């Protein structure tokens, strides 16, 4: 069978961007503080990632507030925190049952915001769809179902594509499809991070790509629109953006390590 993801990885400009991100992650993974405090770095990264994905989803929340409150109030923030807390336990299931994990991520993300009957279920035509990033109208339900099946097949199949490329495609597809209608950004960014963990790039989930996407600002939505175009050039723009976000996330976690070193 054709390795479609490997073909994407060979697009001009992709390999260099992926290599730069991989170098940043490898530098992080080599930090000496991780020999005894990797759990602390993962915990801080999870909190920063939850805050970043909530902001990208339209919430207004300060990182220090999240450190000191048990009830942030906003259902978006609640959902982001629940997803972040459970992400580590989902990596193994993600490898062989991604549709099951996507449903679980939506249950976690949207438990305070949508009817219980809609949790974890792909949206039918006619259900309102949040468009926080102003991406335009999503595909109809039938196309969503077909593309989710195709994405699941790609994830459970074999590919020579780097983890960064696979993770970028997962993220781009999910936000283009917006399969649930609410909380899709939280789900998509969590799926990207899960892919990086499950495929061995960042097995301890030390870097938070969500932080990188937030740091890159308006480029995030622009790159998603490029991905949605379906052109090779659009795919390249998106994967380069995702690679830059991962590199930025690795640098952020490197700063966490340095802060722990200083005490």
Buried (B, 14 or more C-beta within 10 A) or exposed (E): EEBBBBBBBEBEEBBEBBEBBBEBBEEBBEBEBBEEBBEBBBBBBBBBBBBBBBBBBEBEBEEEEBEEEEEBEBBBBBBBBBBBEBBBEBBEBBBEBBBBBBBBBBBBBBBEBBEEEBBBBBBEEEBEBBEBBEBEEBBEBEEBBEBBEEBBEBBEEEBEBBBBBBBBBBBBBBBBBBBBBBBBBBBBBBBBBBBBBBBEBBEBBBBBBBBBBBBBEEBBBBBBBBBBBEEEEBBBBBBBBBBBBBBBBBBBBBEBBEEBEEE
